[in-house]
Amino acid sequence: MLNTIINHIGISANKILSKLNLKVIRYSSFIFLENEIKNLNDQILAFQNLVRSSQWLDTKENLDYNRQQLESFGLNSSLSPKSLQILYNNALRTSFLILSNHSLLEMELSTQAEIIQKIFITLITLQHRQAELIAALLATHFYRILNHQDVQPEMAFKIYEALYGLYWCSATCLEDMKLFDMVGVRPFSQYIRKNITSPLIQSNYRKPQIDIPLNIAYICHYAHFDRGNAIAPIIMSLTKGHSHLPERKIFIYCVQWISGEFIKSFENTGITIRSLPQQDNYPSLDLIINQLKDDQIDVLITDVSSSIATYLFLHRAAPLQFWLELGYPYWSIPELDWVFLCAKDYQHGFGVPQDKCSYLMPMQEEITLTKGCSQTALDEARNLFPENSFLFAVFTRLIKITPSYLDIARNLLEAVPNAHLLIVGTGDPTLIYEFLNDKNLQGRVTFLHYNVDLNIYGRVIDVFLDTFPFIGGNACREVAIHGKPIVALYADDFGRLLLDERDPDLLAKDPDEYLARAIKLANDSSFYQEKSHKAIELARRSTDVMQAVTQIDDVIKKLISQST
């Protein structure tokens, strides 16, 4: 395994050197590393503060302060394309130089871990498009640290999460996450197994039976309703639905990031909430384990293949252990009893066993897709765009936007004179700014480099242009529920979801057909009205929560029957 990792590192290192025109220099000074880290930390702090102030605290005082901060680091205060390019290049350069510097190995292991964590926070904050290159370098350090005599569990957990995050923020297709399974999951699993003396479930642990009430716990890592969190609404909906089945006691273990609003949403539901936030310090894993024992959990269902979930599952924390796979199907641990593949059918090469998988359409309550909003908020949003324009839009992580996608957008704007394009999302904006440099597009495109309230913007736009080959998720539902058609391009990775949730008349087989469907929506009002009604119908199909709950519970009963 190590040789495979090292070969990948060499390829990645050459990519970085080529991109940044760097030469490998063997610095021996600790001062060099300290200066590089300080420079990186200062710049990313300024960036974080500016984004935070412009998105959540849009006051003159905050903006003025953060402009001064950016300017003190030589960055343009308006976050111009040039400033962002400096910031992103510096982050990549500094991360590479630190992780490839032999002085790092001479430091205390705890210091090395702290530096790695700072690099991760920097790149994940930027959602750097090239983050997988740094992940490849980090992988060799992970393997080395896991086998170091001074390694502490907290270090292992943090680096596992860092690797996952770096591959995640630069993934443009499912295949891009496959390497994480090799360089993250497997070494971490080996490390955890070395320290397991016995499974958590002893011989006296009760065995689940069909004819007795079952205790079912859903693990929720992101227990909050912040914009961009697509998982929490699904977990909330499934647990509430599951609690309506007879002989089922439902628990939610909130194990990482938690908000009071999320907890409050379960008042008077009969669902038991266990608030055990680890955030990124992992202070109370033993508390989670002890609570699982006290609650006598029969079935444990995780929403993320995290370090916490890996630790619990490897210790066999419950008789039945399921994964509600909502993103990337690569988690090769044999302790998985079942995997619900959301949005996709099984494909050869997935990091999960084929005989322990089934498709599940991730359902959610309609209240999580739409709610009331003020006329003032709608007017403010509409005033951002030219009057009487036909508004195409995309709401996404920017890594999903490809040059091919932008080529279609450019052709669409040329073909429809009154069309305007809205691009909204977080992450590396390099491609977007290159697109905006086209003089022919001046005044035709609006770019918002942050998440917005789709309950408002879903009402304002006319058509959602889905990304490809990595398609949109909950954002598509949150727009379609307001009667806004979604133009999509078929992709094998997500074929099942596309066939289930997209309008077949707007599901193109190639880029030319994608463009033609979008143009027809803008030019044919009757066709648009027909597709608007269809969008609402399809969105409401995803709100049949009890259908999904029944599928989950049927698997539970099936496995219990097989075991007896």
N, C-alpha and C positions, 0 to 999 in steps of 0.2 A: 504493500500500500504506500509506504513512504517513497519508494522510487517513482511511483505514478504521480504522487503529489509533486515531487521535485521536478519531474519533467514538465508538469503543467506550470510550475513556478517560472521555469526558464522561458517558456513561451510568453507568459504574462509580463515578465520583466522586460523582455525585448519590446513588447508592445508599448510599455510605459516609456522606455528610453526613446523609442522612435517618436512617440507622440510629443514628448517634451524636450527632445533634443538634448538629453542628459548623458553624461558619462558616469560610470560607476566609480565613485571615489571612496577609498577606505579611510574615512575619518576616524581618528583615534581619540579625539577630544570629547569629553562629556559636555563641555561648554557648547559644542556644535549642536548636539542633540537638544540641550536645554533651550538654546536660542530658537531652533526650528520649532520646537513644541510651543514655546511662548508666542512666537509669531503666528502660528496656526491658531492657537487658542484665542488670541486677541482678535484676529480677523473673524473667526467664526462667532465669537461673542457679539461683535458689532453687527454681523449679519443676522443672528438670531434676534437681537433686540430690535432691529429695524423691521424685520418681518412681523415680529410680535406686535410692535406698536402700530404698524400700518394695518394689520388685520384686526386686532382686538382693542387697541387703545389709541384710536386715531385722533389724537389731540395734538395741537400745535407744539406744546411743550415736549411731548415724547418724541415727535418727529424731529424737532430741532436738536434735541440731545443726541439722538442716534445718527443724525447727519454728521454732527461733529465727531462722533466716534468713528464713523467710516472714513471721514476725511483724514483723521489722524493716522490712519493706516494706508493712506494713499489710494483709497477707493472712492469712486464717485458717489456722492450722497444720494443720487436718485436711482441707484442700482442700475446704471446703464449697462447695455450689453458688454461694453469694454470692461467695466468694473467687475461684472459677474465672471467674465472670462478670466480675469486676473485671479479672482477668488477661487474659482474652480481649479485652475491650473496650479495655483499655490497649494491647495489642499492635496491634490494628487501628487505633486512633486515632493512635498514635505512628508507625506505618508510613506511614499516609496523610499525616500532617503533614510528615514528613521528605521523602517522595518528591514532594510538591507544593510544597515550599519552594524559592524561587529561590536561596536561599543555598547550596543543595547544588551548583548549577551553578558557583558561584564557587570551589569547592574544587578541589584537584588531582584529576586523573582517578583516580589510584590511591586517593585517599581516598574518592572517590565509590564506587568499586568495593568498598572495604572496608565501607562503610556498607550498601550493598546486600546484601552477603553476610551481615551481621549481621541485617538484616531477614529475609532468607530463613531463616536458621538458627532465628530466633525462631518464625516462622510454621510452619515445617515440624516443629519440635519439638512445637508445640501441635496440629499438623494442623488448622489453623484452618478452620472451615467456610466462612468468607468470604474465604479466601486468594486466590480468583480475582479479586477486586476489586483487591487490591494488585498482582496479576500484570498486570492491565490498565494500571495506572500505570507499572509497571516496564517494560512493553513499549516505551513511548516513549523511556525512558532507554536501553534496549538499542539501539534504532535509532540514537540520537544517538551513543552511545559507540562503536558499531562503525564509525562514520564519522569519529571523532575522530582527529586526527593522532598523538595519544599513546597510542592503544589498544594494549594488549599482548595476545597470544593468551590468556594465563591469565585475563584479565578476561572475554574473550568466552566462554570455556569455562564459567566460573563462573556468568555471568548466564544462559547457555543452560540450565544445570542448575537454576538458581533458578526460571526460568520454568516448566520442566517440573514441578518439585516443587510449586510453588504451584498450578498447574492440577490436578495429580494429587491433591493432598490435599483438594481441594474438589469433585472430580468426582463427580456422582451418576449419570452415564450416559456412554456412549461419546461422545456429541455434545459433552459439556463439554470434551473434550480437543482438539476440532477447531481451536479458535482458536490453540492452541499451535503448530500446524503453520504458521499464517500469521505469527504474531508472533515465533516462536522459530526454527523450522527454516529458513524461507526467508531471513530476514535473515542468519542465521549462515552458511548455505550460500553466500550472495553474498560475505560477508566472507572465507570460506576460499578460495573460487575465485579471488578477486583475487590471492591469494598463491601459487597453484599455477603453477609454471613448466612442469612436465611430470608426467605420471602416474608412479606408482612402478614400474609394469610397463613396462619398455622392450622394444624389439623382440627382445632376446636372452632374455627371460624365457620359460621353457618353457611350451608350450601344453598344457593338460590333454588327455589322450587316454584312451579307454576301456580300451585294452589295456596300459596301464602303471599301476603303483601310484600312488594319489593321496594327497596330503597335505591333510588336512582339519582346519581349526582352528575351534574353538568359542570365541567371546569370552564370558567370564563376568565380569560386573561385580560381582556380589554373591556372592563365593566364600566363603560361610560358612553355618553351619547355625543361625543365631540364629532364635528364634521369630518367626514372621511372614514369613520369607523363603520364598516359594513357588517361586522360580525355581531356586535351587541344586539341589534334589532332582531337578528335571526335567533340568537340564544334566548332572548327574552320571549319571543313568540313560541318557540318550541317548548320551553319549560312550562309556560302557562298552559299550552295545549296538552302537554303530557300529564299535567296535574289533574286534568279532567277525566283521565282514564281511571277506572276502579282499581283498587288494590295497588296504587302507585303513590309512594311518598317521594316528592321531588325536592332535591337540594340543588343550590347553586354555590359552587366554591369559587369565590372571586379571589384569584391568587396573585394578581400582579398590579394592575392599575385600576383604581376604583373611584367612582364619584358618588356623592350622596344622592344625586338625582336618580342614578341607576338603582340603587338600593331602595329608594322610596317608591319606585315604580312597581314593586312587588308587595306593597302593603295590602293586606286583606286578600291575598291570593292563596294562602295556605302553603306557599313555597317557603322553605327554610333557606335563608341566606347565611353563608359562612364567609365572613370578611377576613381574609388572611393575606393582605397585600405584601408581596415580596419586592415589588418595584424592580430595581436592579441591584439589590444588596443581598437578597435571599437569606433573611435573618431567621425565618421561622419555618423551615421545611419540616422539622419535627412536629410542629404544631399542626400542620396539614395532615401528616401521617396519623397522629394521635386522634385528630378529629374524624378522619375517615374510619378509624377503628371504632370510635365511640358511636358514630352514626350507623355502623354496620352496613356500609354501602355495598350493595349487591352488583350494581352496574355503574361504571365510571366512564363518562364520555367527555373527551377533550375537544376543544375547538381549534387548538394550535399544537403543532408538533414541537413544542418548546423544550427547553432544558428541564423545566419543572415537570412537565408531562412525561418526558423521557425518564427522569429519575423515578417518578411515581410508578410508571408502568413497568420499568425494569424490576422494581421491588415487588411487583404484583400487588398493587394497592387495593384491588378488588377482584372478586371471582371472574367478572366479565369486564373487559376493557375495550372501549370503542373509540374510534377517531372520526369526528365529523370533519372531513377534509374539505376545507373551504378555499384552498389556494393551490398548493403544489403537492402532488401525490408522491412525495419521496420521504419515507420515514421507515427505514428497514429495520424494525425491531420485531423479533418473533413473539413478543408478549402482546402484540395486537390480536384481539380475538375477532374484530370486524372493522372494516373501513367503509364509511358511507362516502362515496365519491360524488361530490356536489358539482354539477354543471358539466360532467364529463363521464363517458363510458371508459371502462378499463382499456388500456393500451399496453402493448408489449414494451417493456422497459420501465414501467412505473415501479417505484420502490416500495410496493405493497403487494402482498400475495393475492393472486387472481381469484383463488378459491375462497377468499375471505372478504370479498368486495361486493357492493351493490350500488346502483345509481340512486341518488336521492336529489330531488329538486328542492333546493333550500327555500322553504316557505317562510313568510312573515306576515304579521297582522297588517291590515290595510292602514291602521293608525300610524304605523312606523313609516309609511310611504307618503302620507299626505295629512296635512292639518290646515287650519285656517291661517290666513295672513292678512295684514292690513293693506288697504288701498294705497296708503302712503309708501309702504315698502315696495309695492309693485310699480308705482309711478317712478320711484327713485331708480329702480333697476331699468325700466324702459327708457328713461332719459339718458342712459349711457350710450344708446345706439341711435343711428340716423332714423328720422321719422319715416314711416311707411316702408321700411326695409324688411326684406324677408330674412329672418334670422336663423341661420344654421349655427349649431353649437356642439361643443364636446366638453365634457367634464371628466377629467381623468388624471391619473398620475402621468406626468409628461413623458416618462420612459416608454409609455405605450404608443406615443406618436412617432411615426417613422417617416423617412423621406418619401416613401410611396404614398403614404396617407396625405402628406402635405402637397404632393403633386396633384392629387385628386382635388384637394381643396382649392388649389390655384386655378385649375381648369373649371371648377364649379363657379368660382367668382367671375371668371371671364365669360362663362356661358349665361349667367343670370345677372343682368345689369343692376338690379335692385337688391341683390343678395349682400348680406353682411355676415362675417364669420366671428363667432365668439369662442375663444380658447380659454379654458379655465383649468387650473391644476397646479399641483406642487411638484417640485423636483428640478432636475437640470433643464434650464430653458434654452440651452445652446441652439438646438435646431429651430426653436420657435423664433428666436431673434434673427437667425439667418433667413428664415422665411419672411419675417417682417421687413428685411432690408430691400426686398423687391419693390422698386418704385411704383410699379403698376398696382400694388396692393395698398398704397397709402390711402387711409380713410376707409378701408374696406374690412379691416380686421381689428378686433379688440382682444387684448390679452390681459387676463387677471391671474397673477402668479400667486394665488392662494385659493383655498376652498371657499365656496359660497353656499348659501342656503338654497338647496334645490326645490324646496317648497315654494320659494319665490321665483327663482330663475326657471324652474320647470314650467311655470305658467307664462313666462315672458317670451321664451324662444318659440320657434316654429318647428324645427326639425333637429333631432339629435343624430350626429354623424358618428357612428360607433367606430372604435379603433380596431385595427387588425394587424397582425394575426392574434395579438393579445386583446381580447374583447373587454368591453366594459361590464361591470357587475351591477351592484345595487343602484348606481347612478342611472342606468338605463330604466330600471323600474320606477325610480322616483320622478323621472321625466315622463315616461309613458303613461303613468297614472293620471296625468293632466291632459291626455289626449294628444301628445306630441309623438309623431311617427319616428321610428328609429331605422335608419338605413344601415345595413350591416353587410359584411363580406364573410362568406362561409370559411371557417377554419377547422381543420380536423381536431385540433386540441380540445375545442369546446363545441364540437358538433352537436352533441345531445342537447345542450342548453340552447344553442341557436335554433335548433329545430323546434324546441319546446316553447321558447319565449319570444322569438322574432317573427314578424309578419313574413310569410313565405313570398309575398309579392315584393318585399323590400330586402330580401336576403339574396344578395348578389353572388354569382359564381366566379366573377372576375372583376378587376378594377373598372373596366369599361362599363359593365352592367351597373356597378355601384354608382358611378357618375350619372348614368342615364336615369336611374331611379330617383336620385336626388334632384336632378333637373326637373323631372316630371312632377314631383311634389311641389316645386316652386311655381310651375307654369300651369298646372291643371288643378283648379280649385275643387272640382268634383272628386277627383282622385284623392286630393288631400283630405277632404272631409271623410271619405270612406276609410282612409288609413288612420285618421285621427280616432274614429270610433273603434277601429280594430286595436289600436294601441292600448286603449283603456281596457278592452276585453282581455287582452293578453296579460296586462299588468295584474289584473284581478285574479287571474289563474294562479299567480304566485302567492296569493293570500289564503289558500286552502291549507291552513296550518295542520288541521287534523289528518289530512292525507299523509303528510310527512311524518307526523307523530305515530300514526298507525304503522307505517313502514318500519320505523325504528323499533317499535314495540314488538312487531312481528318477528324481527330478527332476534330480539331478546328471548322471546318464547321459543323460537326455533333452537337456539343454542342451549337453552336450559333443557329442552326435551332431549336433545342429542346427548347431553352430559349425563342424563339419568337413564 
